[in-house]
Amino acid sequence: MEEAGAPEQGLFDPVLAHGPVFGTTTSPAWLQAMLDAEAALALALADVGAIPVAAAEEVAALCDATRFDAALIGSRAVDGGNPVIPLVAALRAGVRAEAAEFVHWGATSQDILDTAAVLVAQRSIAMILGDLDEAADIVAELARAHRETPMAGRTLLQQAVPTTFGLVAAGWLTGLDSAADRLRHVRDVRLAAQLGGAAGTLESFGAAGEQV
């Protein structure tokens, strides 16, 4: 039986995203990431005077995934090939008419979907790094405890000269630390928001495109 309050898992979900990272990759998590992108866009446009502040704040206040049906939005994504189009329609329907025209102002679906992917990656990396750090601590303890525990070495599936289990564990630790370093590099310098408008030129943002 699933634990009460645990997110529903599909047949292959535990294989694709196991442990804490699962919660950052579900459909509601993706939906919230898209909404976060829409909210950030509206607030940034208001900050440079491109759209009214009141409209931006109203849009941002609605950007809560619990207010939307992810499955319904997904089912309506077929016509346009992505879920941003029906999400924008739902956002516009949820705000006053005066604010509706400023939802998704100047942006294109790729801006929102790509930025959402970056947000999902950023949040997932945090979970993965936690797992890597925990695994590294366990392996480091194994390396210390078994630094003199003898075992047969292996080379190309054959038995080789003797080694110690501690050295083998130290090799695992090196791999875990290296993976964590690469992920931190991605987190710190490689993740970027996407914003270009329909043709990637910022033309759809007018003068605001030089400031956003």
C-alpha positions in Angstrom: 0.0 0.0 0.0 1.1 3.5 -0.7 1.8 5.9 2.2 -1.0 8.4 2.9 -0.2 11.6 1.0 2.4 10.1 -1.2 2.3 11.2 -4.8 0.7 8.6 -7.2 3.3 6.7 -9.1 3.0 5.2 -12.6 4.3 1.8 -13.7 7.8 3.1 -14.6 8.0 6.2 -12.4 10.1 4.6 -9.6 12.7 3.4 -12.2 12.9 6.8 -13.9 13.0 8.9 -10.7 13.5 7.1 -7.5 13.6 8.6 -4.0 13.2 12.3 -3.1 13.8 13.4 -6.7 10.5 11.7 -7.7 8.5 14.6 -6.1 10.3 17.1 -8.3 9.5 15.4 -11.6 5.8 14.6 -11.3 3.2 16.2 -13.5 2.2 18.6 -10.8 5.8 19.6 -10.3 6.2 20.3 -14.1 2.9 22.2 -14.0 4.2 24.3 -11.1 7.5 25.0 -12.9 5.6 26.3 -15.9 3.4 28.5 -13.6 6.5 29.8 -11.9 7.9 30.8 -15.3 4.7 32.6 -16.2 4.7 34.4 -12.8 8.3 35.4 -13.1 7.7 36.7 -16.7 4.7 38.8 -15.6 6.5 40.3 -12.6 9.6 41.0 -14.7 7.6 42.8 -17.3 5.8 44.8 -14.7 9.2 45.7 -13.2 10.3 47.3 -16.4 7.0 49.0 -17.0 5.9 46.9 -19.9 2.6 45.7 -18.2 0.6 47.0 -15.3 1.9 46.0 -11.9 -1.7 45.1 -10.7 -2.1 42.8 -13.7 1.2 41.1 -13.1 0.5 40.6 -9.4 -2.9 39.1 -10.2 -1.4 36.7 -12.7 1.4 35.7 -10.3 -1.1 35.1 -7.5 -3.0 32.6 -9.7 0.2 30.6 -10.5 -0.4 27.8 -8.0 -0.5 24.3 -9.5 -3.2 23.2 -7.0 -5.6 25.5 -8.8 -5.3 23.6 -12.0 -6.0 20.1 -13.3 -2.7 18.8 -14.8 -4.4 15.9 -16.5 -7.0 18.1 -18.2 -4.3 20.5 -19.4 -2.3 17.6 -20.7 -5.3 16.3 -22.6 -5.7 19.7 -24.2 -2.1 19.9 -25.2 -2.6 17.6 -28.2 -3.9 20.4 -30.6 -0.8 22.6 -30.1 1.7 19.9 -29.3 2.6 21.3 -25.8 0.8 22.0 -22.5 1.7 25.7 -22.4 -1.1 26.7 -24.8 -3.9 25.3 -22.7 -2.2 26.5 -19.5 -2.2 30.0 -20.8 -5.8 29.7 -21.7 -6.6 28.6 -18.2 -4.6 31.4 -16.7 -6.4 34.0 -18.8 -9.8 32.5 -17.9 -8.8 32.8 -14.2 -8.0 36.5 -14.0 -10.0 39.6 -14.7 -10.5 40.7 -18.3 -8.2 43.7 -17.7 -5.4 41.4 -16.7 -6.0 38.5 -19.1 -4.3 40.3 -22.1 -1.1 40.5 -20.1 -0.8 36.7 -19.4 2.1 35.3 -21.3 2.7 38.7 -22.8 5.3 38.6 -25.5 6.4 35.1 -24.8 6.1 31.9 -26.8 5.4 28.3 -25.6 9.1 27.3 -25.9 10.1 30.1 -23.5 7.9 28.7 -20.8 8.5 25.0 -21.4 12.2 25.4 -21.6 12.4 27.5 -18.5 10.2 25.0 -16.7 12.6 22.3 -17.7 15.4 24.3 -16.2 13.5 24.8 -13.0 12.7 21.1 -12.8 16.3 20.3 -13.4 17.4 22.7 -10.7 15.1 21.3 -8.1 15.9 17.8 -9.1 19.7 18.4 -8.8 19.2 19.5 -5.2 17.6 16.2 -4.4 20.2 14.2 -6.3 23.0 16.0 -4.6 21.5 15.0 -1.3 21.5 11.4 -2.3 25.1 11.6 -3.6 26.3 13.2 -0.4 24.6 10.5 1.7 26.0 7.7 -0.5 29.5 9.3 -0.4 29.4 9.3 3.4 28.5 5.6 3.5 31.2 4.7 1.0 33.8 6.8 2.8 33.1 4.9 6.0 33.4 1.6 4.1 36.8 2.7 2.7 38.0 3.5 6.2 36.7 0.4 7.8 38.0 -1.9 5.2 41.3 -0.3 4.2 43.1 -3.5 5.1 40.4 -6.1 4.2 41.9 -8.2 1.5 40.0 -9.3 -1.6 40.8 -10.6 -5.1 41.3 -7.9 -7.6 39.5 -8.2 -11.0 40.5 -7.3 -14.5 38.3 -7.8 -17.5 36.1 -10.3 -15.6 39.1 -12.3 -14.5 40.8 -12.6 -11.0 43.9 -10.5 -10.7 46.4 -9.6 -8.0 45.1 -9.0 -4.5 43.7 -5.6 -3.4 41.6 -4.4 -0.5 37.9 -3.7 -0.3 38.8 -0.3 1.2 40.6 0.7 -2.1 37.6 -0.5 -4.1 35.3 1.6 -2.0 37.6 4.6 -2.3 37.2 4.2 -6.1 33.5 4.4 -5.7 33.9 7.5 -3.6 35.9 9.2 -6.3 33.2 8.5 -8.8 30.4 9.8 -6.5 32.4 13.0 -5.7 33.1 13.6 -9.4 29.5 13.2 -10.3 28.5 15.6 -7.5 31.0 18.2 -8.7 29.7 18.0 -12.2 26.1 18.4 -11.1 27.1 21.4 -8.9 28.7 23.0 -12.0 25.6 22.4 -14.0 23.5 23.9 -11.2 25.7 26.9 -10.7 26.6 28.0 -14.3 24.7 25.9 -16.9 21.0 26.4 -16.0 19.5 29.4 -17.7 16.0 30.7 -18.4 14.8 30.8 -22.0 13.2 34.0 -23.2 13.2 35.0 -26.9 9.6 35.4 -28.0 8.1 33.7 -31.1 11.3 34.0 -33.3 13.8 34.2 -30.6 14.6 37.8 -31.3 12.8 39.5 -28.4 10.9 41.5 -31.1 7.6 40.6 -29.5 8.5 42.3 -26.3 9.1 45.7 -28.0 11.3 48.1 -26.1 10.9 45.9 -23.0 13.0 43.2 -24.7 16.1 45.3 -24.1 15.5 45.2 -20.4 13.9 41.9 -19.5 
